[in-house]
């Protein structure tokens, strides 16, 4: 099952047009998509060499024809906030332009809407060395080995010489990512900088914590130092009701927190859910996340992994991010309970057809309360789909522990929004 979740984000294949009876074929598909396309590798590294060792062949990265604008000026991140590209303004239903995610993040930070009491450390110098055992070091971090790879780079396990703790570090190549275009006006580096900006705001027990960003303007590597979480959610044989319920409560708490702060995760799935040694779940990988304002969560850009994609996202039109995240939570719960996906075809096209058209198959012997929850989570119509708040209060989720309690953050952004709404009503 893990291989199939690596099918890649929907943007790798393009949006699908709104169906009549079946979902129309993606532009780049040749009727039957090959197994290789279903198991799509990262665009950053088609042969896997990008993820082996600290120093891949730099011949691609050191070419003279690369766009070096990222490095121009005193502030290498300036273009992220001050871009002149008119494509960054997206129209809304009333025809008015919408703010870019980057502008919203900057405005939020300037107004003190950050949950963190201690800021993410920002380091502008990279020092490479070795410890007494000959292990490679980056600044105070000792290299222990690769532990995984993501959409845009590898993840390496390091130990800090200062506190002795283990950290998971995303290692990315800036010049390459500036050449990977994810949409017309944005590159992969834009996504990474947005991911960092969003994670700098967050502080929740069920969300992976960003500790430090190492970005030397004179080096091509970009490092995101994250808290290390020991385990990964594996659903191949199902997890049973008790474990699934406990995991789901943590997932709901984390996603409700994100939504209350106008953040859409965009890629909720078991691969992005880490499990601590004490059995708590932490949500990771914000590489396709989006932020919005004024409760307008209408999105156009395709979300994360195809088998976790909501029906409304398969049809090429705008969709509501909160409802799409909720659908992905439903698919995740289905995987935790049954050990397989609710909608999966032999090709990407068939998978989208099933997501849009097929009813969810509920095992006959399933707990009726659980069956009710799954049917409401996997409701095709986003307007009738259960909300996460209602999920947290559902009898199967509440169990003996009671409803999932809202996390009251330091910044109070979600509460202030609700208070404002109540004031308007009064």
Secondary structure, DSSP 8 states (H G I E B T S, - for coil): -TGGGGS-BGGGT------SSS----TT--SS--HHHHT---TT-TTSGGGSSS----TTTT-TTS--GGG-SS-TTHHHHH---GGG-EE-TTS-EE--HHHHHHHHHHTT----SS--EEE----EEE-TT--EEETTEEEEEEEEE-SSSEEEEEEETTT--EEEEEEEEHHHHTT-EEETTEEHHHHHHHHHHHHHH---TTB--EEEEEE-TTSSEEEEEEE---EE---TT---HHHHHHHHHHHHHHHHHHHHTTEE----SGGGEEE-TTS-EEE---TT-EE-STT--EE-S--SBGGG--GGGGGTS-EEHHHHHHHHHHHHHHHHHHSS-SS--SSHHHHHHHHHH------TTS-HHHHHHHHHHT-S-TTTS--HHHHHHSHHHHTTT-S------SS-HHHHHHHHHHHHH-
